[in-house]
Amino acid sequence: MRATTSRSAAVSTPASARPWPGWRARRRCGRCSSGIRTCGWTGLRCGATWSPCTGISGCLRNSRCPWHIEYRGQRRETTTVRGVAMRAAVVSKTEFEVRELPAQAPGRGQVLLDVTRCGICGSDLHARTHADEMADLAAATGYAHFMRTEQSIVFGHEFSGTIAEYGPGCRKRWPTGTPVVALPIVRQGREPHLVGLSAAAPGAYAEQVVAQESMTLPIPNGLSAEHAALTEPMAVAWHAVRKSRIRKGQTAFVIGCGPIGLAVISMLKAAGVRTVVASDYSPRRRALATACGADTVVDPGTESPWAAGPKRGITGAADVLNLGFDAMERLRLIPNIPWWYVFRLAHTFNAGPSGPVIFECVGVPGIIDQILAAAPPMSRVVVVGVCMQTDRFQPAVAINKEIELRFVLGYDPGEFRDTLHMLADGKVDPAPLITGTVGLGGVDAAFTALGSPDEHAKILVDPRSGVTVP
């Protein structure tokens, strides 16, 4: 039976399907200008329009039928019914096991998502075997809820999904079924928890995950779930590029072409940096670096990355000192302008000489010391790689070269949103990073595969897939 599109016409619905007495199912939303797609409950469809209702007007929805409903002139919205259990890949004492867990319930201001895809992050690899050390470091910086080895944890903080259910106190900005991503952090009272890295905030190696509504963003422009799941690691790279203050005309060196190094390369090119030199021992990752936009890619075992970059006039301390001599000799020739005025003007606009910007994306002991020893004078080194061991380097080397050393971590909500839209607008292509997909039963094998740099860069988890080998 097909109902009319008249505003006054109602769809004939069996009493058993009516959520409460007196309800009326409408063919079209009475408050919005758009209709709704095929109804999964009645099998009928709207003949007037195919665009889904945005729900902006506060119109009504039934938990079992995506059509809008009207009840005695009052607005009301219900959500989908939560199941009693969900499947998840759980790590306990470094061992993975697929288990059925109680279905999660969103708390106040939170939203339950059906997970579509979730990326496996290097932080997950570290946390599997070094959780206690990471927890101690986190505690030393003021975060007390990082996971411990003896706890059972569901990893996964790089995810995309669809809205399944709202918790109390939510504004319900988007209808259920809306594809979204979210910053992987939730709050219980005033206590923040890192999703996938805290026992109190299970992650997205599961069929469902809880996110904070205020930290949730709809996926724009039909961006695929696979690419949307990479918003989080790409936001880390965008944050690093922003913090580097690199200019388009400066040379960027990316040392290490793992997932974060590849993401940094992509974001540097998106920012308009004209020359990006990438360095990695792995032939596979060098090929991926080229695919991500690197202009020059070198094997550091056979060629110095510094030699592969554009030739500069300043290569050592003597060049820096001679630059001062040359500047003074020229400035003294300018009549009626005190030479120090020129220096003050240069200081105001930060117009002095500068070196390249170097992104350390390896995260192993000794790499910072190697970079400081080889980097040109006045370089800026941005440490993106996470080194979990104690490291040593010679500050005097950096001092003599006046090298700026900066450490970065994470991103802010604005950077996360901008990254999502850069992906959706086609300014950044994350496809080269994705080298495999597994189901929950393949997470353990994926962790093993990611230990080989010649095989994979980024493996995604599809909770509803049966694939066990990446």
N, C-alpha and C positions, 0 to 999 in steps of 0.2 A: 504494500500500500504506500502510495506517495502522497504526502501532504502538500497543500498549496503553500505559496510563499506569502500569503496574506498575513498581515500583522495580527489579525484577529483569529486566524485559523489555528487550531491546536492539533497536535499529533495524537492519535488514539494509542494509548499506552495501557497495557494490562495492569490491574491493581497491584499485582505482586511486584511490579517494577517501579511502583511509585514510592519515593523515599519517605513521604509523610502525607497525611490527608490534605486534599485541596490543592495539590500542586498541578501546574499546567506546563507541559513542554511546548515551547514555541518553535516554529519553523526557522525563525531568524531571531537574533538577539534584539530585544525590544529597546535597548538603550545604545547599542553600538551600531555602526553602519555596516558591519561585515557579518557574514554568516559563519558557519562552521563546517568542517569537512565531514566525511562519512561517519555516521554514528556507530561506534563499536558496540553499543548496547542494542539498538533497534535494527541496525542495518540500513536505515534510511539515510538519505543525504539531502543537503540543501541544494536546490536548483538555481538559486539566485547568484551565488558567488562561491569561489573556492578558497578565498583567503581566510585563514583562521581568525577568529575574534581575538582582539588584543586584551579584552577585559578591562580596558581603561575606565570604563564607566562604572565599574563595580557590579556588573551584571552577574548572573547567577550560574552555578554549575552543579551538576549532580555527580556524586562519586562514581556512579556506575554508567553514566551517560554523558559524553562531552557536550551535549546540547545545553543551551542555557534555559533556565527555568525561572518561574516567577511564582512567589507564594504570598498571597494576600497583600501584595504591594510592598512587601518588605524584602530587602536584599539579603541574601544569605549565600555562602559558598562552603561546600564541603570538599574533602580531599579524597584521594584514592585510599583504599583499605590496605593497611600494612600487613604483610605476611607474618607468619609466626617464626620463620627461620630464614637464614640466608647462607650461601656458601662463601667461604673466604679462604685465602691462603695464609695460614698462620705460621709465624716463626717462633719457636721456643727453644732456647739454648742452641741457637744457630741452625736448627733443623726445621725444614718446611713440611707442612701437612695441610691438606685441604680438609676443612671441617665445616660442619653445619653449626652456625652460631645463632643465638637469638636475634631476631630482626631488630635493627636499631630504631630508636624513637627519637625524633628531633626534640630538643629542649626549647626553652623560651628563646625566640628570635632566631631559631635555626630551621633549616630545611633539609629534608631527606631526599637524596638523589639516587636514581638508578644509574649505576656506573656504566658508561659506554666504553671508554678506554682509559688506561692508566699507564704512564711511563715508568720504567725502572730507572731510578736515579743512582748516581754514584754514592750519594749519602746513604742509600739503602744498603749498598754493598758494604760500605764502611760499618754501618750500624749492626749488620748481621754478626760481625766478628769482633767489633770494637765498641760495643754499646756502652760498656761501663766507663771506658776512657772518655767517650764523647759526653756521657752524662756528667762526669766530673768536671769537664771543661765547661759545659753549659751551666752547671751549678756555680762555678767560679765567676761567671759573668751575670748571675742573677736569675737564671731559669732553672727551676727545680723539678720539672716534670718530664725530663727526657727519659726515654725508655732504659731499662736495665736488662742484662742478658737473661736473667732468670724469669723475666716476665713473658707472657704470651702476647705477641704483637701482630697486628695486621698492618703491613707497610703500605705505602702508596700515597704520594702527595702531588703527583703530576696527573691530574685527571680531568676528564670531561664526562658529562652525564645529562640526565633529564630530570626535571622536578617531579618527584613522586608524592611528597606530602609536606605540609607546613606544620611547624610547631606553634604553640601558643605565642601570642604577642607579635606575630609576623604581619607585615603590611601586604603580603601576598601580591607582590608586584607583577608576577607572570603566572599564566595558567599552568596547571600540571601538564607534563609532557614537553615543556619548553626546554630546548637544549641549552646548557649552561656550562660555565667553568666557575671555579671559585678559588680564592686565595686559601691555601691549606692551613688555616688557623681557626680555631673555635674558642669560645670563652664560656667558662662555667663560673658564674658570678663575676668576679674581677680577675679570675685566674685564666690566663691564656694557655692553650694547649696546641702543640704542633700536630696537625693531622698526619697520621701514619708514623709518627716518631714518639708517641706518648701512649701509654696504656689506657689513658682516659679518652683518647680520640682515635679510634680505629681508622685505618686508611682505606684506600680504594683498590687494594688487591682483593676485592670483594664485590658482591652483586649490588651492594648499596653502601653509601657513605653519607655522613652528616656534615653539612657545611653551615657557616654563619650566613644568614640571609643578607646582611649588610655587606658581606664580602663576596657575594655571588653576582655574576655578570652573564647576561644572555649572549649566546654566540651569534654574531652578526653575519650577514651576507652569505648564508648557507655554507659557512666554513665546515669542513668535515670534522667528525669527532676525533679522528686520528691526529689531524693537524692542531685542533683546538687543545688537545691534551698536552701539546708541547708549549703552551702559553707559559707555564711556570718556568721551565729551564730557559726558554728564550727571554723571559723577563729578567732572570739572573744576569744574562749576557747584556741586555739593554741597560741595566743598572750599572754594570761595570763600564760600558762604553760611555755612559753619561758622566760617571764619576771621574773618568780619565780626562775629561775636558779636551779631548783630541779635536784638532781642527782638520778640515777636509784636506788641506795641503800637507799635513804631517804624515810621516810614514808610520804605519802600525806593524809591529812584529807580534805574532801570536805563537808562543812557544808551547807546543802540545796541542794535538788535534783530536782529543777525545770529544765527547758530546758537548761539554762546555766550551772548549776551544772552537769547535765547529760553529756553535751558536754565536760566539763572539765574532767570528769571521762574518757570518751572515748579518749581524747587527752593525758591524763597521761599514759594510757595503751599503746597508740600508740608510746609514747616517751620511753617506756621500763621501767617505774617506777614499781617496783615489788610489793609494798604494798600500796593499796589505801583503805582508810576507809571512808565510806560515811555515812551521818547522815541526817535523815528527819523524821518528824512526820507521814507523809502519807504512809500507806502500799503500795498504788499503785506506788508511786514514789520510794519507797525502792526496789520494784520489778524491776522497770525500771533501777535503779542504778546497780542492779546485772546483768541485761541484757547488760548494757553498759560496764561491766568488773570490777566493784568494788569487791575487795577481801573480805571485811567485810562490812556489812551494819547494822546499829543500829538504834533503835528508841530512840531518846534522852529523851523521856518521861520516859523510864524505864532503860536506860543504858547510861553511859557516853561514848562518842566516844573516849575520851582519854584513858579510861581503856581498850578499845577494840583494841588499837594499840599495836605494839610490846613493850615489856618492855625495858626501858632504865635505865642506871645507874644514869642519872641526872634528878632529879624530883623537886629540889628546890634550893634555894640560897646556902644552906649549902653544897650541892653536888658540886656546882660550885667552892666554896672556897676550898673545900677539894681536888678538881681536881688540883688546883694550888699547894697545899702542896705536893701532891703525885708526880706531875711532877718534882718539884724542888728536892725532895729527890732522885729520880732516876737519874736525870741529873747530880747531884753532884757526883755520883759514877763513871761517865764516865771519864777516865783519858785523859789528853792532849787535850780535846775539851772544850772550854769555853761554859758554859751552854747557854749563851745568843745567841751564834751562832745557836743553835738548834731552839730557838724561832724565830730568824730572818728567818731561812729557812722555818719554818712553816708559818710565815706571808707571805712570798713570794708566796707560793703555796696555800695559804688560807686553810691550813690543820688543823686548830684548830677544837675543838668540835663544833657540830652544832645540832640543834633540828629539828623537823619535819617542813614541809611546809603545811600551813593551807590555804585553799581557802574558803573565805567567799562569798557564792553565794545566800544569802538570801535577803539582801538589805532592812532591816527594822531597825528602831531605837533600840538601845540597844544591838544588836548582836555583834558589835565590842567589846564593853565593856565586854560582857560575854566571848568572846573568849580570850581576853587579861587576864582575871582573871583566866581562867582555863588552858590556854596553857602552855606547859612545857617551861623552860628557853631556851633562844637562838632559839626560833621558828622564822619562817618567815611567816607573815600573808599577804596574797595577797587578796585585796578587789576587787572582781569582781561584786558582787551585787550592784545595783544602789539604794541607799537610797535617797528619795526625800525630807525627812524632816531633820530638824536640829537634830544632834545627839550629845551625850556626852560620854566621856570615861575618865578614869584616866591615864594620861600619866605616873605618877610615877610607876604604876604597870608594864607597859611595860619597863620603864627605869630599874627598879630593876631586871627584868628578861632578860634585853638586847634583847627584842623582836624587830625584824625588821618589820615595817609596810609599805606596798606598795599598791598603788592604780593603777589600770589599766583600759584602755578604748580602744575599737576598735582594729585595726590591721593596718599593712602597706601592700602595694600591693604585696610584696614578700610573706608575710604570707598568704595572700588570695590565691595566686597562689599555694603555697605549700599545703594548705588545700584542694583545689580542686583536686590536683593530689593524695593526700592521700586517698580521697574518691574514686577516679576513680581506684586507684591501689588496693583497698580492704584493706588498712591498717586501715581504720576506717569505722565502719558500723553505719550509722545514722538511720537505720530502727527502732530501739526501740523508738526513739524520736517521730516519726510520729504516732499520735493517731487518726487522722481524716482529712477529706477533705470536703470542702464545695464550692459552687459556690458563685458568688457575692451576691446573695440574702440571703446567709447564714452567712455572715460576722458578723452581729449583734448577732446572736445566738452563733456563735463561740466565740466571746468576752465574752459572758455570761458564756459559758461552761468553758473557761479557768480560770474563777474565782474559780473553784472548783479543788483543786489539786488532788482529787481522781478520776477525770474523764479523764483529758487530760494533755499532755505535750506540743506537737507542732501540731497545726492544719494548714493545707495548704489550700490555695485558688486556685481553678481552675476556671479561668474567664469564661470558656465555659461550666461549669457544672451547672445543675439545682438543685443540692443537697442543701437543706436549713437547714438541721440539721446535726451537726457533729457526 
